[in-house]
Amino acid sequence: MSDPIFLVTGAGGFVGRHLVEHLARHGVRVRAMVRNPAQVADLETIAEEVVIADLTQPDSLRAAAKGVAGVYHIAALFRQAGGGDQLFFDINAKGVENMLEAAIAEGVPRLVLCSTNGVHSHIENPPADENAPFNPTDVYQESKLEGEKIAMRYFAEGRIRGAVLRPAMIYGPGDERIGKMFRMIAKGRFFYIGKGQAFCHWLDVRDLAEAFRLAMIHDEVNAEAFLIAGREYRTLKDSADEIARQLGVRKPWLHLPVGPMMLAARLCEAICLPLGIEPPLFPRRVSFFLKHRAFDISKAQRLLNYQPAQDFPGEIADIIADFRARGLMPDRAAAQDTTRKIHET
């Protein structure tokens, strides 16, 4: 008899792909699920099986879930222009329900859902644990909270067993979103909105992958939510300073006022969204500089045996090494030369 196989939804995304790779390294057979056929060929190199399915098409989900021993439900609509608010709920809430129903119909015993720390949003009294009040502040966070509530209801009712993970600020090797911040710091162009004293709690995507694996194998844990984050939280300024130190460039120094920037962000979003254009500046991006995101991960440590692999400087070193290996970041000498030229002009 062959070993059990596990379904990873959203396998073509940053988190999903890392999870597929992580499980494969642990000898776990993986069926990778994607919606976009263009992602199949790449995943076939790391997953045992690749299937095409859509969270809004329940029949396709039953086929994807057939015969699996558990579902890692990562797939979600993140943030994009166009489509309207309802699309977020169709995928991040109703899509969760569709996946749960498909898993139950196929006799799958367990599902682990990827939620977000954003269900708590700004943390008034950091660090927060899982009992902090829900306070979603945009449609993405609202839809993810609704999906989490659906899953927790299914788990509590005993229809299927499972757990919910609420990741902190995910980053790691291969992360193109965080790459923009690194490159701006390398070129001396990164700036703060406000004082840069908001707490950031980063999460290495490789630690998140291990947290998912642990949440699946700890079958005794049911209907529980877990905040997953790194060893420590620090201010945005401290984070940027460490990145600059490892890049060998000047620490960011420019601070822009919050009020005018938030006004500009709202105007930019109001103009761009009706046109289906991703705004270059929007309120959520400004909020990145202002909201505290700091978490107590002791519950995950206690119940899942979760432990981040390394400290923040080690994670930053790995990300920089990855970017440089792929030619996406100047080396130390080039970065220093770029920064010097910027300040000479």
C-alpha positions in Angstrom: 0.0 0.0 0.0 1.4 3.4 -1.0 1.8 6.3 1.5 -1.1 8.7 1.9 -1.2 11.7 -0.4 -2.2 15.3 0.7 -3.8 18.1 -1.3 -2.3 21.6 -1.3 -4.6 24.2 -2.8 -3.1 27.4 -4.1 0.1 25.5 -4.9 1.2 27.9 -7.5 1.5 30.9 -5.1 4.4 31.9 -2.9 3.2 30.1 0.2 1.7 27.1 -1.6 4.8 26.4 -3.6 7.0 26.6 -0.5 4.7 24.2 1.3 4.7 21.7 -1.6 8.5 21.8 -1.6 8.7 21.5 2.2 6.3 18.5 2.4 8.2 16.8 -0.4 11.5 17.2 1.5 9.8 15.4 4.4 8.8 12.5 2.2 5.1 13.5 2.0 3.3 12.7 -1.2 1.6 15.9 -2.5 -1.2 16.6 -5.0 -0.8 20.2 -6.0 -4.0 22.1 -6.9 -4.0 25.2 -9.1 -6.6 27.2 -11.0 -4.2 28.4 -13.8 -3.1 25.7 -16.3 0.1 27.7 -16.9 1.3 26.7 -13.4 1.1 23.0 -14.0 4.4 22.3 -15.7 6.4 24.0 -13.0 4.7 22.2 -10.2 5.1 18.8 -11.9 8.8 19.0 -11.1 8.1 19.0 -7.3 4.7 17.5 -6.7 3.6 13.9 -7.3 0.4 15.0 -8.9 -1.0 18.3 -10.2 -4.7 19.0 -10.7 -6.6 22.0 -12.0 -9.6 23.0 -9.9 -11.5 26.2 -9.0 -12.9 27.1 -5.6 -16.0 28.4 -7.2 -16.6 25.1 -9.0 -17.5 22.4 -6.4 -17.4 19.5 -8.8 -13.8 20.3 -9.6 -12.9 20.3 -5.9 -14.4 16.9 -5.3 -12.2 15.5 -8.0 -9.1 17.2 -6.4 -9.9 15.9 -2.9 -10.7 12.3 -4.0 -8.5 9.9 -2.1 -6.4 12.4 -0.1 -5.5 12.0 3.6 -5.7 15.8 4.3 -6.1 19.2 2.7 -3.8 22.2 3.2 -6.1 25.0 2.1 -3.9 27.9 1.0 -5.7 29.2 -2.0 -7.2 32.6 -1.6 -7.8 35.9 -3.5 -5.3 38.3 -2.0 -5.5 41.9 -3.1 -6.1 43.1 -6.7 -7.9 45.7 -8.6 -11.1 44.8 -10.4 -13.6 42.1 -9.7 -15.4 43.9 -6.9 -15.7 43.1 -3.3 -18.0 40.1 -3.8 -15.3 38.2 -5.5 -13.3 38.2 -2.3 -16.1 36.5 -0.4 -16.8 34.1 -3.3 -13.3 32.8 -3.0 -12.1 33.5 0.6 -15.3 32.6 2.3 -17.7 30.6 0.1 -14.6 28.9 -1.5 -13.6 27.7 2.0 -17.1 26.2 2.4 -16.9 24.6 -1.0 -13.5 23.0 -0.2 -14.8 21.8 3.2 -17.9 20.2 1.6 -15.8 18.5 -1.1 -13.4 17.1 1.5 -16.3 15.8 3.6 -18.0 14.2 0.6 -14.7 12.4 -0.2 -14.1 11.3 3.3 -11.1 13.4 4.0 -10.5 13.5 7.7 -8.6 16.8 8.2 -8.2 20.3 6.7 -5.8 23.0 7.8 -6.8 26.5 6.7 -4.5 29.5 6.0 -6.1 32.6 7.4 -4.2 35.8 8.2 -3.1 37.9 11.2 -5.1 40.7 9.4 -8.3 39.4 11.1 -6.9 41.3 14.2 -5.4 44.2 12.1 -3.9 46.8 14.4 -2.8 45.5 17.8 -3.5 48.1 20.5 -1.6 46.3 23.2 1.1 44.2 21.7 1.8 41.4 21.6 -1.6 39.9 20.8 -2.6 36.3 21.3 -5.4 34.4 19.5 -8.0 35.9 21.8 -7.4 39.5 20.6 -10.5 41.1 19.2 -11.3 40.7 15.5 -10.9 44.0 13.7 -10.6 43.5 9.9 -10.1 46.8 8.1 -10.4 45.9 4.4 -12.4 43.5 2.3 -9.6 41.0 2.1 -9.3 40.7 5.8 -13.1 40.7 6.2 -13.5 37.8 3.7 -10.7 35.9 5.3 -12.3 36.2 8.7 -15.6 35.0 7.3 -13.8 32.0 5.8 -12.1 31.3 9.1 -15.4 31.4 10.9 -16.9 28.9 8.5 -14.1 26.5 8.9 -14.1 26.8 12.7 -17.8 26.0 12.7 -17.3 22.9 10.7 -14.5 21.8 13.0 -16.4 22.5 16.2 -19.5 20.6 14.9 -17.3 17.6 14.2 -18.1 17.5 10.4 -14.3 17.4 9.7 -11.3 17.9 12.0 -8.9 20.7 11.5 -7.1 23.9 12.5 -6.6 27.5 11.4 -3.3 29.2 11.0 -3.0 33.0 11.1 0.4 33.9 9.6 2.1 37.2 10.4 4.0 39.2 7.8 5.2 36.5 5.4 8.5 36.8 3.6 11.4 34.7 2.6 13.6 33.6 -0.3 11.8 34.1 -3.6 9.4 36.7 -2.3 9.0 39.3 -5.0 6.8 41.6 -2.9 9.4 42.1 -0.1 12.0 42.4 -2.8 10.8 45.9 -3.7 11.5 47.1 -0.2 15.0 45.5 -0.2 15.8 47.1 -3.6 14.6 50.5 -2.5 16.8 50.3 0.6 19.7 49.2 -1.6 19.3 52.2 -3.8 18.8 54.6 -1.0 15.2 55.3 -2.0 13.2 53.8 0.9 11.3 56.2 3.0 9.0 56.1 6.1 5.5 57.4 6.4 5.5 58.6 10.0 8.2 57.7 12.5 8.7 54.1 11.5 8.0 52.9 15.1 5.1 50.5 14.3 5.9 47.0 15.3 6.4 44.4 12.5 6.4 40.7 13.2 7.9 38.9 10.2 7.4 35.2 9.4 9.8 33.2 7.3 7.7 31.3 4.7 9.8 28.2 5.5 8.7 28.4 9.1 5.1 28.8 8.0 5.4 25.6 5.8 6.6 23.7 8.9 3.8 25.1 10.9 1.3 23.7 8.4 3.0 20.3 8.5 2.8 20.3 12.3 -0.9 21.4 12.3 -1.7 18.5 10.0 0.1 15.8 12.0 -1.2 17.0 15.4 -4.6 15.4 14.9 -5.4 15.7 18.6 -5.8 19.5 18.0 -9.2 20.4 16.6 -11.1 23.7 16.1 -8.1 25.8 17.3 -6.6 28.9 15.7 -2.9 29.7 15.9 -0.9 32.9 15.3 2.3 31.9 13.5 5.2 34.3 13.4 9.0 34.6 13.9 11.0 34.6 17.1 10.7 38.3 17.7 8.9 41.5 16.6 10.7 44.8 16.0 9.9 48.2 14.7 9.8 48.9 11.0 12.8 51.2 11.5 14.8 48.5 13.2 13.8 46.1 10.4 14.9 48.5 7.7 18.1 49.3 9.5 19.1 45.6 9.7 18.4 45.2 6.0 20.5 48.3 5.2 23.3 47.0 7.5 23.5 43.7 5.7 23.3 45.4 2.3 26.1 47.6 3.3 24.2 50.8 2.5 23.1 53.9 4.4 20.1 53.4 6.8 16.8 54.9 5.5 16.4 58.4 6.9 13.5 60.2 5.1 10.2 60.5 7.0 7.1 61.8 5.3 4.0 63.2 7.1 1.1 60.8 7.6 -1.8 63.1 6.9 -0.9 64.3 3.4 0.3 60.8 2.4 -3.0 59.2 3.5 -5.0 61.8 1.6 -2.9 61.1 -1.5 -3.4 57.4 -1.1 -7.2 57.7 -0.9 -7.3 59.9 -3.9 -5.0 57.6 -5.9 -7.2 54.6 -5.0 -10.4 56.4 -5.8 -9.1 57.3 -9.3 -7.4 53.9 -10.1 -9.9 51.3 -8.8 -12.8 52.3 -11.1 -10.5 52.0 -14.0 -9.3 48.5 -13.0 -5.8 49.8 -12.3 -3.7 48.7 -9.3 -3.0 52.0 -7.5 0.7 52.7 -6.8 -0.3 54.2 -3.4 -3.4 53.2 -1.4 -4.5 53.4 2.3 -3.4 49.9 3.2 0.1 50.6 2.0 0.2 53.7 4.2 -1.2 51.6 7.1 1.8 49.3 6.8 3.9 52.2 8.3 1.4 52.8 11.2 -0.2 49.6 12.5 1.3 47.5 15.2 1.6 43.8 14.2 3.2 41.9 17.1 2.1 38.5 18.3 2.5 36.0 21.1 3.2 32.6 19.4 3.3 30.5 22.6 0.1 28.7 21.8 1.6 27.3 18.6 4.8 26.5 20.5 2.9 24.6 23.2 0.3 22.7 21.1 2.1 22.2 17.8 5.7 22.2 18.9 6.3 25.1 16.5 9.7 26.8 16.7 11.1 29.4 14.2 14.3 28.1 12.7 16.4 31.2 13.0 16.4 34.8 14.1 15.6 37.9 12.0 19.1 38.7 10.9 19.5 35.1 9.7 16.3 35.3 7.7 17.4 38.6 6.1 20.7 37.1 5.1 19.0 34.3 3.4 16.7 36.6 1.4 19.5 38.8 0.3 21.6 35.8 -0.8 18.6 34.5 -2.8 18.1 37.8 -4.5 21.8 38.1 -5.4 22.0 34.6 -6.6 19.1 35.4 -9.0 20.7 38.7 -10.1 17.9 40.7 -8.5 20.0 42.6 -6.0 23.3 44.5 -6.4 26.2 43.1 -4.5 27.6 45.1 -1.6 30.1 47.2 -3.6 27.5 48.0 -6.3 24.9 49.0 -3.6 27.4 51.3 -1.9 28.3 52.9 -5.2 24.6 53.4 -6.0 23.8 55.0 -2.7 26.9 57.3 -2.9 25.8 58.5 -6.3 22.3 59.3 -5.1 23.6 61.4 -2.3 26.1 63.2 -4.5 23.4 64.4 -6.9 
